Protein backbone atom coordinates (compact mmCIF):
# COMPACT_ATOMS: atom_id res chain seq x y z
CA UNK A 1 0.00 0.00 0.00
CA UNK A 2 1.17 3.52 -0.79
CA UNK A 3 1.46 6.11 1.99
CA UNK A 4 -1.79 7.94 2.72
CA UNK A 5 -1.57 11.67 3.39
CA UNK A 6 -4.73 12.51 5.33
CA UNK A 7 -6.03 16.10 5.43
CA UNK A 8 -5.71 18.00 8.67
CA UNK A 9 -8.70 17.40 10.96
CA UNK A 10 -11.21 19.99 12.05
CA UNK A 11 -11.02 18.95 15.70
CA UNK A 12 -8.47 17.44 18.05
CA UNK A 13 -4.90 18.28 18.92
CA UNK A 14 -2.79 20.06 16.31
CA UNK A 15 0.66 21.49 17.02
CA UNK A 16 2.38 24.23 15.01
CA UNK A 17 5.78 25.88 15.17
CA UNK A 18 8.01 28.00 12.93
CA UNK A 19 11.68 27.77 12.00
CA UNK A 20 13.97 29.37 9.46
CA UNK A 21 15.94 27.31 6.93
CA UNK A 22 19.58 27.68 7.93
CA UNK A 23 22.77 27.35 5.92
CA UNK A 24 23.44 23.88 7.34
CA UNK A 25 20.02 22.67 6.14
CA UNK A 26 20.49 23.12 2.37
CA UNK A 27 22.63 21.48 -0.29
CA UNK A 28 24.90 23.14 -2.86
CA UNK A 29 21.94 23.88 -5.15
CA UNK A 30 20.12 25.63 -2.28
CA UNK A 31 17.30 23.17 -1.62
CA UNK A 32 16.33 21.85 1.79
CA UNK A 33 18.03 18.46 2.20
CA UNK A 34 16.14 15.28 3.06
CA UNK A 35 18.17 14.75 6.23
CA UNK A 36 17.30 18.28 7.36
CA UNK A 37 13.62 17.53 6.80
CA UNK A 38 14.04 14.43 8.98
CA UNK A 39 15.51 16.61 11.74
CA UNK A 40 12.64 19.08 11.42
CA UNK A 41 10.11 16.25 11.77
CA UNK A 42 11.89 14.86 14.80
CA UNK A 43 12.03 18.26 16.49
CA UNK A 44 8.38 19.21 15.94
CA UNK A 45 7.21 15.76 17.08
CA UNK A 46 9.28 16.00 20.24
CA UNK A 47 8.11 19.55 20.92
CA UNK A 48 4.49 18.46 20.50
CA UNK A 49 4.87 15.77 23.16
CA UNK A 50 6.82 18.12 25.44
CA UNK A 51 4.08 20.72 25.05
CA UNK A 52 1.44 18.47 26.62
CA UNK A 53 3.64 18.35 29.75
CA UNK A 54 2.17 15.07 31.00
CA UNK A 55 4.28 13.51 33.81
CA UNK A 56 3.14 10.02 32.77
CA UNK A 57 5.26 10.21 29.61
CA UNK A 58 8.38 8.22 30.50
CA UNK A 59 9.36 6.76 27.13
CA UNK A 60 10.55 8.04 23.77
CA UNK A 61 9.74 7.63 20.07
CA UNK A 62 11.85 6.11 17.29
CA UNK A 63 11.01 6.22 13.59
CA UNK A 64 9.92 3.09 11.75
CA UNK A 65 8.99 4.59 8.38
CA UNK A 66 8.88 8.07 6.82
CA UNK A 67 7.35 9.10 3.49
CA UNK A 68 7.10 12.54 1.94
CA UNK A 69 5.95 14.35 -1.17
CA UNK A 70 7.55 17.65 -2.08
CA UNK A 71 5.98 19.90 -4.73
CA UNK A 72 8.56 22.56 -3.81
CA UNK A 73 11.48 22.24 -1.43
CA UNK A 74 12.23 25.29 0.76
CA UNK A 75 15.41 27.32 0.25
CA UNK A 76 17.94 29.00 2.51
CA UNK A 77 16.50 31.83 4.57
CA UNK A 78 12.83 30.97 4.11
CA UNK A 79 10.61 30.70 7.15
CA UNK A 80 8.82 27.36 7.37
CA UNK A 81 5.66 26.60 9.32
CA UNK A 82 5.46 23.02 10.56
CA UNK A 83 2.03 21.70 11.49
CA UNK A 84 1.58 18.19 12.86
CA UNK A 85 -1.10 15.85 14.24
CA UNK A 86 -1.55 12.17 15.08
CA UNK A 87 -3.35 10.48 12.18
CA UNK A 88 -3.60 6.91 13.47
CA UNK A 89 -2.36 4.33 15.94
CA UNK A 90 -1.23 0.72 16.31
CA UNK A 91 -0.55 -1.30 19.43
CA UNK A 92 2.92 0.18 20.04
CA UNK A 93 3.19 2.88 17.41
CA UNK A 94 1.44 5.94 16.06
CA UNK A 95 1.26 7.67 12.70
CA UNK A 96 2.10 11.36 12.54
CA UNK A 97 1.22 13.72 9.69
CA UNK A 98 3.37 16.82 9.31
CA UNK A 99 3.20 19.56 6.69
CA UNK A 100 5.86 22.15 5.89
CA UNK A 101 4.48 25.40 4.49
CA UNK A 102 6.13 28.58 3.20
CA UNK A 103 4.09 31.82 3.14
CA UNK A 104 0.97 29.76 3.86
CA UNK A 105 1.46 27.37 0.93
CA UNK A 106 2.24 23.67 1.67
CA UNK A 107 5.58 22.67 0.14
CA UNK A 108 6.29 19.29 1.79
CA UNK A 109 3.77 16.74 3.07
CA UNK A 110 5.01 13.92 5.28
CA UNK A 111 3.63 10.89 7.09
CA UNK A 112 5.66 8.77 9.51
CA UNK A 113 5.26 5.76 11.78
CA UNK A 114 6.84 6.30 15.21
CA UNK A 115 7.31 3.41 17.63
CA UNK A 116 6.93 4.16 21.35
CA UNK A 117 9.78 2.70 23.44
CA UNK A 118 10.23 2.43 27.20
CA UNK A 119 13.27 3.83 29.05
CA UNK A 120 15.22 0.69 28.12
CA UNK A 121 14.50 1.21 24.44
CA UNK A 122 11.96 -1.62 24.07
CA UNK A 123 8.64 -1.13 22.20
CA UNK A 124 5.89 -0.40 24.71
CA UNK A 125 2.08 -0.19 24.51
CA UNK A 126 0.55 3.27 24.12
CA UNK A 127 -0.70 4.36 27.52
CA UNK A 128 -3.86 6.13 28.67
CA UNK A 129 -2.03 9.46 28.54
CA UNK A 130 -1.56 9.08 24.79
CA UNK A 131 -5.24 8.53 24.02
CA UNK A 132 -6.32 11.29 26.41
CA UNK A 133 -4.27 13.79 24.37
CA UNK A 134 -4.35 12.28 20.87
CA UNK A 135 -7.40 10.02 20.82
CA UNK A 136 -9.79 12.61 19.41
CA UNK A 137 -7.57 13.57 16.51
CA UNK A 138 -6.58 10.00 15.59
CA UNK A 139 -10.30 9.11 15.73
CA UNK A 140 -9.76 5.37 16.14
CA UNK A 141 -7.93 4.99 12.82
CA UNK A 142 -5.62 1.96 12.88
CA UNK A 143 -2.36 1.94 10.95
CA UNK A 144 0.14 -0.79 10.14
CA UNK A 145 3.83 -0.76 10.94
CA UNK A 146 4.54 -3.29 8.19
CA UNK A 147 7.47 -2.54 5.88
CA UNK A 148 6.92 -2.41 2.13
CA UNK A 149 10.15 -1.43 0.32
CA UNK A 150 11.98 -4.34 -1.39
CA UNK A 151 15.43 -5.67 -0.42
CA UNK A 152 18.42 -4.94 -2.69
CA UNK A 153 18.73 -6.86 -5.93
CA UNK A 154 21.11 -9.83 -6.05
CA UNK A 155 24.60 -8.92 -7.19
CA UNK A 156 24.28 -5.23 -6.38
CA UNK A 157 27.69 -4.04 -5.23
CA UNK A 158 28.15 -1.75 -2.26
CA UNK A 159 30.64 0.78 -0.99
CA UNK A 160 31.69 1.39 2.61
CA UNK A 161 29.64 3.95 4.51
CA UNK A 162 31.44 5.37 7.56
CA UNK A 163 29.40 5.39 10.75
CA UNK A 164 30.40 8.28 13.03
CA UNK A 165 30.02 8.87 16.75
CA UNK A 166 27.87 11.89 15.94
CA UNK A 167 25.35 9.64 14.14
CA UNK A 168 24.13 8.22 17.46
CA UNK A 169 21.72 9.87 19.87
CA UNK A 170 21.05 9.52 23.60
CA UNK A 171 18.97 6.38 22.96
CA UNK A 172 22.08 4.83 21.35
CA UNK A 173 20.17 4.63 18.09
CA UNK A 174 21.67 5.80 14.85
CA UNK A 175 19.61 8.94 14.42
CA UNK A 176 17.00 8.99 11.65
CA UNK A 177 18.62 11.98 9.93
CA UNK A 178 21.91 10.07 9.59
CA UNK A 179 20.22 7.47 7.37
CA UNK A 180 18.90 10.23 5.11
CA UNK A 181 22.44 11.62 4.79
CA UNK A 182 23.41 8.44 2.94
CA UNK A 183 20.45 8.94 0.60
CA UNK A 184 21.50 12.53 -0.09
CA UNK A 185 25.05 11.37 -0.79
CA UNK A 186 23.82 8.84 -3.36
CA UNK A 187 21.62 11.49 -4.96
CA UNK A 188 24.62 13.76 -5.43
CA UNK A 189 26.80 10.89 -6.72
CA UNK A 190 24.37 9.22 -9.13
CA UNK A 191 21.90 11.95 -10.05
CA UNK A 192 23.54 15.36 -9.55
CA UNK A 193 21.05 18.18 -9.91
CA UNK A 194 18.03 15.92 -9.42
CA UNK A 195 15.18 17.28 -7.29
CA UNK A 196 13.22 14.86 -5.09
CA UNK A 197 9.48 14.84 -5.76
CA UNK A 198 8.79 12.09 -3.22
CA UNK A 199 10.84 9.91 -0.92
CA UNK A 200 10.41 7.08 1.56
CA UNK A 201 12.75 5.48 4.09
CA UNK A 202 12.15 2.40 6.24
CA UNK A 203 14.16 1.07 9.17
CA UNK A 204 14.40 -2.72 9.12
CA UNK A 205 16.91 -3.24 11.96
CA UNK A 206 19.18 -1.03 14.01
CA UNK A 207 22.70 -0.11 12.95
CA UNK A 208 25.06 -0.39 15.90
CA UNK A 209 28.21 1.65 16.51
CA UNK A 210 31.29 0.02 14.96
CA UNK A 211 29.41 -2.16 12.48
CA UNK A 212 30.82 -2.34 8.91
CA UNK A 213 28.05 -0.56 6.98
CA UNK A 214 27.80 -0.52 3.20
CA UNK A 215 25.54 1.61 1.02
CA UNK A 216 24.06 -0.03 -2.07
CA UNK A 217 22.03 1.81 -4.63
CA UNK A 218 20.64 1.76 -8.13
CA UNK A 219 19.09 4.49 -10.23
CA UNK A 220 16.70 3.72 -13.04
CA UNK A 221 14.88 6.42 -14.99
CA UNK A 222 13.21 8.67 -12.41
CA UNK A 223 13.82 6.55 -9.29
CA UNK A 224 16.76 6.03 -6.93
CA UNK A 225 16.76 3.07 -4.54
CA UNK A 226 19.21 2.98 -1.62
CA UNK A 227 19.97 0.39 1.05
CA UNK A 228 22.22 0.50 4.10
CA UNK A 229 23.48 -3.02 4.75
CA UNK A 230 25.61 -4.87 7.30
CA UNK A 231 27.07 -8.19 6.18
CA UNK A 232 24.69 -8.14 3.22
CA UNK A 233 21.64 -7.71 5.50
CA UNK A 234 19.57 -4.60 4.71
CA UNK A 235 19.14 -2.47 7.82
CA UNK A 236 17.36 0.40 6.02
CA UNK A 237 15.79 0.91 2.60
CA UNK A 238 14.90 4.12 0.79
CA UNK A 239 13.43 5.26 -2.52
CA UNK A 240 13.46 8.70 -4.09
CA UNK A 241 11.42 9.71 -7.14
CA UNK A 242 12.62 12.76 -9.06
CA UNK A 243 10.67 15.68 -10.38
CA UNK A 244 10.16 15.34 -14.17
CA UNK A 245 13.20 16.34 -16.23
CA UNK A 246 15.42 16.61 -13.13
CA UNK A 247 16.57 12.98 -12.94
CA UNK A 248 18.88 10.97 -15.18
CA UNK A 249 17.61 8.15 -17.39
CA UNK A 250 19.24 4.74 -17.54
CA UNK A 251 20.22 2.28 -14.77
CA UNK A 252 23.34 3.14 -12.74
CA UNK A 253 24.79 1.94 -9.44
PyMOL commands that set and color helices and strands:
alter all, ss='L'
color gray80, all
select helices_A, chain A and resi 23-25+34-52+128-138+165-167+176-190
alter helices_A, ss='H'
color red, helices_A
select strands_A, chain A and resi 15-20+60-69+79-89+93-102+105-117+158-160+196-203+213-220+223-230+233-242
alter strands_A, ss='S'
color yellow, strands_A
deselect
rebuild
show_as cartoon
